[in-house]
Amino acid sequence: MTNIQDIFKKSNVAVITGGASGIGLAAAKYFAGLGMSVAIADLGGERLANARAELEAIAGEEHVMAVETDVAQKEALEALERAVLQRFGRVHVLMNNAGIGPETSIFSPQASWDAILGVNLLAVINGTRTFGPAMLAHDEPGLIINTGSKQGITTPPGNPAYNVSKAGVKVFTEALQHELRNTEGAKISAHLLIPGFVFTGLTQGDRREKPASAWTAEQTVDFMVESLTRGDFYILCPDNDVARPTDERRMLWAAGDIVENRPPLSRWHPDYADTFKAFLEKKD
């Protein structure tokens, strides 16, 4: 198992997409605080500039990059990698974190589906495939962290495009880690970040203050680092409302729809409401 201290250390380099706010910015601040060089990629000129200023106050201008990047475009990710390598030489941590979540239905306009799949799924795939080869080639320990979602595992009703994208991130990251651990000499490992309810721009809606049930982005990053220190692949985050045992039983029930030949999404099917409630409360 890789010693995380060999990766999260001064002079190493982290790249974070969606790094101008939320979990991405919290991770960037954490890495910068360790003395790492940090490159954040995001859209939104003023927001990106503000994030860069915050990071420069922590790490110094020479250790910070902020690159306006449309991660849904493979060419933009390739340009990002070229810029980072030119500036910092190599990458030790890649955090494919950018995500959007506008509401969709099965028959929403094609543009809505394309946008979510482009940012949430294809950017993870293309980001990994763009940065991964050079990360393997420099032969120093490193991590690829992909941000998934519990909705990609339990796939609740509503916003199917988001669920599909995050289910794809889970499957892709599992396959990535399998390939990495079977690649002779590889010093890179992959990990799936599965946040709970985190108060970020993606989730806040019209709320101005963090709900009591939500974690902060900083709490999520602290939990991520603790999990990585243990060598966890699945970084399943709780929050102030849902503890891990509840998440585990919800996920087991979702898998059970296939094994038990129940209707899909039976957790929300009226005929199974009492059965699910009893399952959730089961103590074994």
PAGU-605407 format. One line per 4 residues: number of its first residue (from 1); their letters; for each residue y, x, z of N, C-alpha, C. Coordinates in steps of 0.2 Angstrom, whole numbers, plus 2048, in hexadecimal, padded with zeros to 3 digits. Layout:
NUM = A = Y X Z Y X Z Y X Z | ...
This chain:
1 = MTNI = 7FA 804 800 800 800 800 806 804 800 | 80B 803 7FC 811 807 7FB 815 806 802 | 818 80C 804 81C 80B 80A 823 809 807 | 826 804 80A 82C 801 807 832 806 808
5 = QDIF = 831 80A 80D 836 80F 80F 837 814 809 | 832 815 805 832 819 7FF 836 816 7F9 | 837 810 7FA 83B 80C 7F5 842 80A 7F7 | 842 807 7FC 849 805 7FF 84C 80B 802
9 = KKSN = 84F 80F 7FF 852 815 802 858 818 7FE | 85C 81C 801 862 81F 7FE 860 822 7F7 | 864 821 7F2 864 824 7EC 85F 820 7E7 | 85B 81C 7E9 857 817 7E5 85B 812 7E2
13 = VAVI = 859 80E 7DD 85D 80A 7D9 85A 803 7D9 | 85E 7FE 7DA 85B 7F7 7DA 85F 7F3 7D5 | 85C 7EF 7D1 85F 7EA 7CC 85D 7E3 7CE | 863 7DF 7CE 862 7D8 7D1 865 7D3 7CC
17 = TGGA = 861 7CF 7C8 864 7CA 7C4 866 7C4 7C9 | 86B 7C0 7C7 86E 7BB 7CB 870 7BE 7D1 | 873 7C4 7D1 875 7C8 7D6 87C 7C7 7D9 | 880 7C2 7D6 887 7C1 7D8 888 7BC 7DE
21 = SGIG = 882 7B9 7E0 883 7B4 7E5 87C 7B3 7E8 | 87B 7AF 7ED 875 7AC 7F0 870 7B2 7F2 | 86A 7B1 7F1 865 7B6 7F3 866 7BC 7EF | 868 7BC 7E9 869 7C2 7E5 86E 7C7 7E8
25 = LAAA = 874 7C4 7EA 879 7C8 7ED 877 7CA 7F4 | 874 7C6 7F8 871 7C8 7FF 86D 7CE 7FE | 868 7CE 7F9 864 7D4 7F8 868 7DA 7F6 | 86D 7D9 7F1 871 7DE 7EF 874 7E2 7F5
29 = KYFA = 877 7DE 7F9 87A 7E0 7FF 876 7E4 804 | 870 7E1 804 86A 7E5 809 869 7EC 806 | 868 7EC 7FF 866 7F2 7FC 86C 7F7 7FC | 872 7F5 7FB 878 7F9 7FB 879 7FC 802
33 = GLGM = 877 7F8 807 878 7FA 80E 873 800 810 | 86E 800 80C 869 806 80D 86B 80C 80A | 870 80C 806 872 811 802 870 812 7FB | 86C 80C 7F9 86A 80C 7F2 86F 80A 7ED
37 = SVAI = 86E 80D 7E7 873 80A 7E1 871 804 7DF | 875 7FF 7DE 874 7F8 7DC 877 7F6 7D6 | 873 7F3 7D1 876 7F0 7CB 875 7E8 7CC | 87A 7E4 7CC 879 7DD 7CB 87B 7DA 7C5
41 = ADLG = 877 7D5 7C2 878 7D2 7BC 879 7CB 7BD | 87E 7C8 7BA 87F 7C1 7BB 884 7BE 7B6 | 886 7B8 7B6 88B 7B5 7B2 891 7B4 7B6 | 897 7B3 7B3 89D 7B1 7B7 8A1 7B7 7B9
45 = GERL = 8A6 7B8 7B5 8AA 7BE 7B6 8AD 7BF 7BD | 8B0 7BA 7BF 8B4 7BB 7C6 8AE 7BB 7CC | 8A9 7B7 7CB 8A4 7B7 7D0 8A1 7BE 7D0 | 89F 7C1 7CB 89C 7C7 7CA 8A0 7CD 7CD
49 = ANAR = 8A7 7CC 7CB 8AC 7D1 7CD 8AC 7D1 7D5 | 8AC 7CB 7D8 8AD 7CB 7DF 8A6 7CD 7E2 | 8A1 7CC 7DF 89B 7CF 7E2 89B 7D6 7E2 | 89D 7D9 7DC 89D 7E0 7DB 8A2 7E3 7E1
53 = AELE = 8A7 7E0 7E2 8AC 7E3 7E7 8A9 7E3 7EE | 8A5 7DE 7F0 8A1 7DD 7F6 89C 7E3 7F7 | 899 7E4 7F1 894 7EA 7F1 897 7F1 7F2 | 89D 7F1 7EE 8A0 7F8 7EE 8A3 7FA 7F5
57 = AIAG = 8A5 7F4 7F9 8A7 7F5 800 8A1 7F8 804 | 89B 7F6 802 895 7F9 806 893 800 804 | 892 800 7FD 88F 806 7FB 893 80B 7F7 | 89A 809 7F5 89E 80E 7F1 89D 80C 7EA
61 = EEHV = 8A3 80D 7E6 8A3 80B 7DF 89E 80F 7DB | 89C 815 7DD 898 819 7D9 891 816 7D9 | 88F 812 7DE 888 810 7DF 887 808 7DD | 88C 805 7D9 88C 7FE 7D8 88D 7FD 7D0
65 = MAVE = 889 7F9 7CD 88B 7F6 7C7 88A 7EF 7C7 | 88F 7EB 7C3 88F 7E4 7C2 88F 7E3 7BB | 88A 7E0 7B8 88A 7DF 7B1 889 7D8 7AF | 88E 7D5 7AB 88D 7CE 7A9 887 7CE 7A4
69 = TDVA = 883 7CA 7A6 87C 7C9 7A2 87A 7C2 7A2 | 878 7C0 79C 875 7BA 79B 86D 7BB 79A | 86A 7BA 7A0 863 7BD 7A1 85E 7B9 79C | 861 7B3 79A 85C 7AF 795 85C 7B3 78E
73 = QKEA = 860 7B8 78D 860 7BB 787 85C 7C2 788 | 857 7C3 784 853 7C9 785 857 7CF 783 | 85B 7CF 77E 860 7D4 77C 865 7D6 782 | 867 7D1 786 86B 7D2 78B 868 7D6 791
77 = LEAL = 862 7D5 792 85E 7D8 797 85C 7E0 795 | 85B 7E0 78E 85A 7E7 78C 861 7EB 78C | 866 7E8 78B 86D 7EB 78C 86E 7ED 793 | 86C 7E9 798 86D 7EA 79F 869 7F0 7A1
81 = ERAV = 863 7F1 79E 85E 7F6 7A0 861 7FD 79E | 864 7FD 798 867 803 795 86D 805 799 | 871 800 79B 877 802 79F 875 805 7A6 | 870 802 7A9 86E 804 7B0 86B 80B 7AF
85 = LQRF = 867 80C 7AA 864 813 7AA 869 818 7A8 | 86E 816 7A4 873 81B 7A2 877 81D 7A8 | 878 818 7AD 87C 819 7B3 878 81C 7B8 | 872 81A 7BA 86F 81C 7C0 868 81F 7BE
89 = GRVH = 866 820 7B8 860 824 7B6 859 820 7B7 | 858 81C 7BC 852 819 7BD 852 813 7C1 | 84D 80F 7C1 84D 809 7C5 847 808 7CA | 848 807 7D0 843 807 7D5 841 800 7D7
93 = VLMN = 846 7FB 7D7 845 7F4 7D9 848 7F0 7D4 | 844 7EB 7D1 847 7E6 7CC 845 7E0 7D0 | 84B 7DC 7D1 84A 7D5 7D4 84D 7D0 7CF | 848 7CD 7CB 849 7C8 7C6 84A 7C1 7CA
97 = NAGI = 851 7C0 7CC 853 7BB 7D0 857 7B5 7CE | 85A 7B6 7C8 85E 7B1 7C5 85B 7AB 7C4 | 85E 7A5 7C6 85B 79F 7C5 860 799 7C5 | 85E 794 7C1 863 78E 7C0 85E 788 7C2
101 = GPET = 861 782 7C4 85D 77C 7C5 860 776 7C4 | 864 775 7BE 866 76E 7BC 860 769 7BC | 862 763 7BE 85C 75E 7BE 85A 75C 7B7 | 853 75B 7B6 851 75A 7B0 84B 754 7B1
105 = SIFS = 84A 751 7AB 844 74D 7AB 840 74F 7A5 | 83A 74C 7A4 836 74E 79E 839 74D 798 | 83D 748 797 841 747 791 848 749 791 | 84A 74D 795 851 750 795 852 753 78F
109 = PQAS = 859 754 78D 85A 758 787 857 75F 786 | 855 761 780 852 767 77F 856 76D 782 | 85D 76D 782 861 772 785 860 773 78C | 85F 76E 790 85D 76E 797 857 772 798
113 = WDAI = 852 770 795 84B 774 796 84C 77B 794 | 84F 77C 78E 850 783 78B 854 788 790 | 859 785 793 85D 789 798 859 78B 79E | 855 786 7A1 852 787 7A7 84C 78C 7A6
117 = LGVN = 848 78B 7A1 843 78F 79F 845 796 79D | 84B 797 79A 84E 79D 798 850 7A1 79E | 853 79E 7A3 856 7A2 7A8 850 7A3 7AD | 84D 79E 7AF 848 79E 7B5 841 7A2 7B3
121 = LLAV = 83F 7A1 7AD 838 7A4 7AB 839 7A9 7A6 | 83C 7A8 7A0 83C 7AE 79B 840 7B4 79E | 845 7B3 7A2 849 7B8 7A4 845 7BD 7A9 | 840 7B9 7AD 83C 7BD 7B1 837 7C1 7AD
125 = INGT = 834 7BE 7A8 82F 7C1 7A4 832 7C7 7A0 | 838 7C6 79D 83B 7CB 799 83E 7D0 79D | 841 7CE 7A3 843 7D3 7A7 83E 7D8 7A9 | 838 7D6 7AB 833 7DA 7AD 830 7DE 7A7
129 = RTFG = 830 7DB 7A1 82D 7DF 79C 833 7E4 799 | 839 7E3 79B 83E 7E8 799 83F 7EE 79D | 83F 7EC 7A4 840 7F1 7A9 839 7F5 7AB | 834 7F1 7AA 82D 7F3 7AD 82B 7FA 7AA
133 = PAML = 82B 7FB 7A4 828 801 7A1 82B 807 7A4 | 832 807 7A4 835 80D 7A7 834 80E 7AE | 833 809 7B2 832 809 7B9 82B 80C 7BA | 826 80B 7B6 820 80E 7B7 820 815 7B4
137 = AHDE = 824 817 7AF 824 81D 7AD 827 822 7B1 | 82C 820 7B5 82F 826 7B9 82B 828 7BF | 826 824 7C0 820 826 7C5 823 827 7CC | 828 823 7CE 82A 822 7D5 828 81B 7D7
141 = PGLI = 827 81A 7DE 825 813 7E0 82B 80E 7DF | 829 808 7DE 82E 803 7DC 82B 7FC 7DD | 82F 7F7 7DC 82D 7F0 7DD 831 7EC 7D8 | 82D 7E7 7D6 830 7E1 7D2 82F 7DB 7D6
145 = INTG = 835 7D8 7D7 835 7D2 7DB 837 7CC 7D7 | 833 7C7 7D6 835 7C1 7D2 836 7BB 7D7 | 83B 7B8 7D6 83D 7B2 7DA 83A 7AC 7D7 | 835 7A9 7DB 832 7A3 7D9 834 79D 7DD
149 = SKQG = 830 798 7DF 832 792 7E2 82C 78F 7E5 | 82D 78B 7EB 827 787 7ED 826 781 7E8 | 82B 77F 7E4 82B 77A 7DF 826 77D 7D9 | 825 783 7D8 821 785 7D3 81A 785 7D6
153 = ITTP = 818 783 7DC 812 783 7DF 810 77C 7E0 | 814 778 7E4 812 771 7E5 815 76C 7E0 | 819 76F 7DB 81C 76B 7D6 81E 764 7D7 | 823 763 7DC 824 75C 7DE 827 758 7D8
157 = PGNP = 827 751 7D8 82B 74D 7D3 832 74F 7D2 | 835 74E 7CC 83C 750 7CB 83D 757 7C9 | 841 758 7C4 843 75E 7C1 83D 762 7BF | 839 75F 7BA 833 762 7B7 834 769 7B4
161 = AYNV = 83A 76A 7B1 83B 770 7AD 83C 776 7B3 | 83F 775 7B8 83F 77A 7BE 838 77B 7C0 | 834 776 7C2 82E 777 7C4 829 77B 7BF | 82A 77A 7B9 826 77D 7B4 828 785 7B4
165 = SKAG = 82F 786 7B4 831 78D 7B4 82F 791 7BA | 82F 78E 7C0 82D 792 7C6 825 792 7C6 | 822 78D 7C4 81A 78E 7C3 819 794 7BF | 81D 795 7B9 81B 79A 7B5 81D 7A1 7B8
169 = VKVF = 822 7A1 7BC 824 7A7 7C0 81E 7A9 7C4 | 81B 7A5 7C8 815 7A6 7CC 810 7A9 7C8 | 80E 7A6 7C3 808 7A8 7BF 809 7AF 7BC | 810 7B0 7B9 811 7B6 7B6 811 7BC 7BB
173 = TEAL = 814 7BB 7C1 814 7C0 7C6 80D 7C2 7C9 | 809 7BD 7C9 802 7BE 7CB 7FF 7C2 7C6 | 800 7C1 7C0 7FD 7C5 7BA 800 7CC 7BA | 806 7CC 7BC 809 7D3 7BC 806 7D7 7C1
177 = QHEL = 806 7D4 7C7 803 7D9 7CD 7FC 7DB 7CB | 7F8 7D6 7C9 7F1 7D8 7C7 7F1 7DE 7C2 | 7F5 7DD 7BD 7F5 7E3 7B8 7F8 7E9 7BB | 7FD 7E9 7BF 800 7EF 7C2 7FA 7F2 7C7
181 = RNTE = 7F7 7EE 7CB 7F2 7F2 7CF 7EC 7F4 7CC | 7EB 7F2 7C5 7E6 7F5 7C1 7E8 7FA 7BC | 7EE 7FC 7BD 7F1 801 7B8 7F0 808 7BC | 7ED 80D 7BA 7EC 813 7BD 7F2 817 7BE
185 = GAKI = 7F3 819 7C4 7F9 81D 7C6 800 819 7C7 | 7FF 812 7C6 805 80E 7C6 808 80E 7CE | 80E 80F 7CE 811 80F 7D5 816 809 7D6 | 815 804 7D2 81A 7FE 7D2 815 7F8 7D4
189 = SAHL = 818 7F4 7D8 814 7EE 7DA 819 7E8 7D9 | 816 7E2 7D8 81A 7DC 7D7 819 7D7 7DD | 81E 7D3 7DE 81E 7CF 7E4 821 7C8 7E2 | 81F 7C3 7E4 822 7BC 7E3 826 7B9 7E9
193 = LIPG = 82C 7B9 7E8 830 7B6 7EE 831 7AF 7ED | 82F 7AB 7F2 82E 7A4 7F2 833 7A1 7F8 | 839 7A0 7F6 83E 79E 7FB 83D 797 7FE | 83F 796 804 83F 78F 807 846 78C 805
197 = FVFT = 848 788 809 84F 785 808 854 78A 80A | 858 78C 805 85D 791 806 863 78F 803 | 868 78F 807 86F 78D 806 872 792 801 | 872 790 7FB 875 794 7F5 879 78F 7F0
201 = GLTQ = 87C 792 7EC 87F 78E 7E6 87B 78A 7E3 | 874 78C 7E2 86F 788 7DF 86D 782 7E3 | 86E 782 7E9 86B 77C 7ED 871 779 7F1 | 877 77B 7F1 87C 778 7F6 87E 771 7F3
205 = GDRR = 87E 770 7ED 881 76A 7EA 888 769 7EC | 88A 763 7EF 891 762 7F2 892 764 7F9 | 88D 767 7FC 88E 769 803 892 76F 804 | 896 76F 809 89B 775 80A 898 779 80F
209 = EKPA = 894 776 814 891 77A 819 889 77A 819 | 886 780 81B 87F 780 81B 87C 77B 81F | 877 777 81D 873 773 821 86F 776 826 | 86E 773 82C 86A 776 831 863 778 82F
213 = SAWT = 860 775 82A 859 776 828 859 77C 823 | 85E 77E 821 85E 784 81B 85F 78B 81F | 85C 78F 81B 85D 796 81D 863 799 819 | 866 79F 81B 86A 7A2 818 867 7A7 813
217 = AEQT = 86B 7A9 80E 868 7AE 809 866 7B4 80D | 86A 7B6 812 868 7BC 815 862 7BC 819 | 861 7B6 81C 85A 7B5 820 854 7B6 81B | 855 7B3 815 850 7B3 810 84E 7BA 80E
221 = VDFM = 854 7BE 80D 853 7C5 80B 84F 7C9 811 | 852 7C8 817 84E 7CB 81D 847 7CA 81D | 845 7C3 81C 83E 7C1 81C 83A 7C5 816 | 83E 7C5 810 83B 7C9 80A 839 7D0 80C
225 = VESL = 83E 7D3 80F 83D 7DA 811 837 7DB 816 | 837 7D7 81B 831 7D7 820 82B 7D6 81C | 82A 7D1 818 824 7D0 814 822 7D6 810 | 827 7D9 80C 826 7DE 808 823 7E4 80C
229 = TRGD = 826 7E5 812 823 7EA 817 81C 7E9 818 | 81A 7E3 819 813 7E2 81A 80E 7E2 814 | 812 7E3 80E 80E 7E3 808 80C 7DC 805 | 810 7D7 807 80E 7D0 805 810 7D0 7FD
233 = FYIL = 80C 7CC 7FA 80D 7CA 7F3 811 7C4 7F3 | 80E 7BF 7F6 811 7B8 7F7 816 7B8 7FD | 81D 7B8 7FB 822 7B8 800 824 7B1 802 | 820 7AD 806 821 7A6 807 825 7A5 80D
237 = CPDN = 82C 7A4 80B 831 7A3 810 831 79C 813 | 831 79C 81A 833 795 81D 83A 794 81D | 83C 78F 820 843 78E 822 844 78A 828 | 84A 787 82A 84B 784 830 848 77D 831
241 = DVAR = 845 77B 82C 842 774 82C 83A 774 82A | 838 779 826 831 779 824 82E 780 826 | 829 77F 82B 825 785 82D 820 787 828 | 81D 78D 828 818 78F 823 812 78B 824
245 = PTDE = 80F 789 829 809 784 829 80A 77E 825 | 810 77B 825 812 775 821 811 777 81A | 815 77D 818 814 77F 811 80D 780 80F | 809 783 813 802 785 811 7FE 77E 810
249 = RRML = 7FF 779 814 7FB 773 813 7FE 76F 80D | 804 76F 80B 807 76C 805 804 770 7FF | 803 776 7FF 801 77A 7FA 7F9 779 7F9 | 7F6 778 7FF 7EE 777 7FE 7ED 770 7FB
253 = WAAG = 7F1 76B 7FD 7F1 764 7FB 7F2 764 7F3 | 7F7 768 7F1 7F8 768 7EA 7F2 76B 7E6 | 7EF 770 7E8 7E9 773 7E5 7E3 76E 7E5 | 7E3 76A 7EB 7DE 765 7EC 7DE 760 7E7
257 = DIVE = 7E4 75E 7E4 7E4 759 7DF 7DF 75A 7D9 | 7DE 761 7D7 7D9 763 7D2 7D2 762 7D5 | 7D1 765 7DB 7CA 766 7DE 7C8 75F 7DF | 7CC 75B 7E2 7CA 754 7E4 7CB 74F 7DF
261 = NRPP = 7CD 751 7D9 7CE 74C 7D3 7D2 746 7D5 | 7D8 748 7D9 7DD 743 7DA 7E2 743 7D5 | 7E6 73D 7D5 7EC 73D 7D0 7F0 743 7D1 | 7F3 745 7CB 7F8 74B 7CC 7FE 749 7D1
265 = LSRW = 800 74E 7D5 806 74C 7D9 804 747 7DE | 7FE 747 7E0 7FC 741 7E5 7FF 741 7EB | 802 747 7ED 806 747 7F3 80C 741 7F3 | 80E 740 7ED 813 73B 7ED 811 734 7EA
269 = HPDY = 80A 733 7EA 807 72D 7E7 806 729 7ED | 808 722 7ED 807 71E 7F2 800 71D 7F5 | 7FB 71D 7F1 7F4 71C 7F3 7F2 722 7F7 | 7F5 727 7F7 7F3 72D 7FB 7F8 72F 801
273 = ADTF = 7FD 72B 802 802 72D 807 7FF 72E 80E | 7FA 729 810 7F7 72A 817 7F3 730 817 | 7EF 731 812 7EA 736 811 7EE 73D 812 | 7F3 73E 80E 7F7 744 80E 7FA 745 815
277 = KAFL = 7FD 740 818 800 740 81F 7FB 743 824 | 7F5 740 823 7EF 743 828 7EE 74A 827 | 7ED 74C 820 7EC 752 81E 7F1 757 821 | 7F7 755 820 7FD 75A 822 7FD 75B 82A
281 = EKKD = 7FB 756 82E 7FB 756 835 7F4 759 838 | 7EF 75A 833 7E9 75D 836 7EA 764 838 | 7E7 766 83E 7E8 76C 842 7E3 771 840 | 7DE 770 83C 7D9 776 83B 7DC 77B 837
